[in-house]
Amino acid sequence: MLKGHQSWVFENRPMITATGVTGGPFEANGNLAKDFDLLYDDLWMGQESYEKAHRLLLEEAMKVALEKGNIQKEQVQFLFAGDLINQITPTSFAARTMQIPYFGLFGACSTSMEGLALSSFVVNHQGANYVLTGASSHNSAVEKQFRYPTEYGGQKPPTAQWTITGAGAALIEPNQPGKNHPVTTSATIGKVIDMGLSDPFNMGGAMAPAAADTILAHFRDLQIDPSYYDLIVTGDLGRIGHNTAFELLNKSGLKLEKNQFQDCGLMMYKSDQPVQSGGSGAGCSATVLYGHLLNEMKKGTYKRILVAATGALLSPLSFQQKESIPCIAHAVAIEMNGEKR
């Protein structure tokens, strides 16, 4: 049901039954390698182009999720997914392989939570028995489109982030009492926020106000306190954006503990990896949530988390035309089945 101005509460608490997480060689050397289902040792992944490798990442993540959920793709009613490449072609070509009725999404790096929110809404209202959702990115494919080909060897400033090579997919289905699975309980849909920043090498700084706006709206709409969650995590603000969002939230009166507020892009890589300000990309929050964070929830580390994935809604053309960067964030609350409000 609608709660407040821009939030949904999922009374039926749809389950995240199974997930699939794939990654590349840089992720294999990162902090969260053990939380991936499949890791590739090179960026080509046996394909003829980086874009085809990008498609393969999502295909394999979806196949793993279905296999772990013991579900055939023919049983799935809908697929909600997207990526960063022009016209989301890697995702659309993966959907061509899967042959599942398909909603292609573009929310930039917020796509993972956009897809999870919509999937949960459909399942919550008996619109489907099984829904797949996911998001993906590929470092070399995305860098080639939005910045410079990696072969160019261009130097990046400290504010820049490293696009994750990875895909995360999740199988969503109606709640089954007694099943020890994570469930989605609510979602807050963000507004486009543009503070006039135009530097494509400081996406975190540009996206931070959108993250703060959505998180504030979530607590305002649901009328709960931040202490309700064990963890509030943003998608890929990196060091600059994460610190900025923390300051914005505290100045707005939302008092958070430092260890309660984290960022997926800061979790992924080790300190000695050359990622400047941290990880980014549509696959960032998808891989960290559907791998590491849900695994930690199942271990009991967290009982309730709020994931606010952030996206910069620019294009190469809008950048060339010297447009500023409009940004958005979507947040989804996740609990272990059986947790009571």
Secondary structure, 3 states (H helix, E strand, C coil): CEECCCEEECCCCCEEEEEEEEECHHHHCCCCHHHCCEECCCCCCCCCCHHHHHHHHHHHHHHHHHHHHCCCHHHCCEEEEECCCHHHHHHHHHHHHHCCCEEECCCHHHHHHHHHHHHHHHHHCCCCCCEEEEEEECHHHHHHHHCCCHHHCCCCCCCCCEECCEEEEEEEECCCCCCCCEEEEEEECCCCECCCCCCCCCHHHHHHHHHHHHHHHHHHHHCCCHHHCCEEEECCCHHHHHHHHHHHHHHCCCCCCHHHEEEHHHHCCCCCCCCCCCEECHHHHHHHHHHHHHHHHHHCCCCEEEEEEEEECCCHHHHHCCCCCCEEEEEEEEEECCCCC
